[in-house]
Amino acid sequence: MTTLKQIVGAALLDSLDQPHRLLAARRTAPPEFAGMWEFPGGKVEPGESHEQALHRELSEELGVKVRLGAELECPTSEGWPLNPSAAMRVWLGKVTEGTPAPLEDHDLLQWVELAGQEILALDWIPADLPIVQALIETTVGGRRATD
Ligand SMILES: Nc1nc2c([nH]c(=O)n2[C@H]2C[C@H](O)[C@@H](COP(=O)(O)OP(=O)(O)OP(=O)(O)O)O2)c(=O)[nH]1
């Protein structure tokens, strides 16, 4: 039985086949996370699947429709641990309708290169750092090795 609060996040990429850039979102609240970068998303509501929750959150927060790709492989069945009471599962995705805008919960969106130092230089919510690392490995890891 799931005991942790379930959060879903999207790694929105410029392309699912040949990704080069990720859309990062800067949070406005709560105070301890304001100004930090994260994957857009939020809590799974009762009766929703994880994917349904993610589509709803992306519509509310960014005003976009997306195609979801694979789930980013995570260390536990409940996802990536965020804190003692919550875990997040993350799906790769691509915007199919609309232009992302910071409508709710964020004050800035930024497309960042997956390769290079720019992405790691962002002030991510600390719990997101292993997720960002895994995303880089999954997307451009092979390319990096031959850079
Ligand atoms: N969306 C999101 N939340 C994250 C990330 N990393 C991380 O620690 N969190 C935490 C922050 C919050 O405590 C929780 C998600 O809550 P939220 O505030 O985004 O969810 P929500 O929009 O459904 O919340 P609410 O306004 O309905 O209260 O997970 C991340 O990358 N994306």
The ligand as a Gaussian input file, in Angstrom:
#p B3LYP/6-31G(d) Opt

LIG

0 1
 N        5.885000      19.719000      -8.813000
 C        7.041000      19.422000      -8.214000
 N        7.086000      19.324000      -6.862000
 C        8.260000      19.029000      -6.297000
 C        9.440000      18.828000      -7.060000
 N       10.458000      18.550000      -6.214000
 C        9.957000      18.585000      -4.965000
 O       10.567000      18.383000      -3.911000
 N        8.607000      18.879000      -5.013000
 C        7.741000      18.996000      -3.849000
 C        7.272000      20.395000      -3.585000
 C        5.926000      20.172000      -2.932000
 O        6.163000      19.898000      -1.549000
 C        5.412000      18.893000      -3.588000
 C        4.516000      19.151000      -4.781000
 O        3.519000      19.971000      -4.440000
 P        2.887000      21.051000      -5.432000
 O        2.633000      22.264000      -4.607000
 O        3.719000      21.219000      -6.662000
 O        1.569000      20.296000      -5.847000
 P        0.151000      20.904000      -6.202000
 O        0.329000      21.959000      -7.265000
 O       -0.749000      19.766000      -6.490000
 O       -0.178000      21.567000      -4.808000
 P       -1.401000      22.433000      -4.289000
 O       -1.192000      23.784000      -4.903000
 O       -2.632000      21.714000      -4.743000
 O       -1.181000      22.404000      -2.806000
 O        6.579000      18.210000      -4.056000
 C        9.377000      18.945000      -8.467000
 O       10.372000      18.792000      -9.223000
 N        8.152000      19.240000      -9.016000

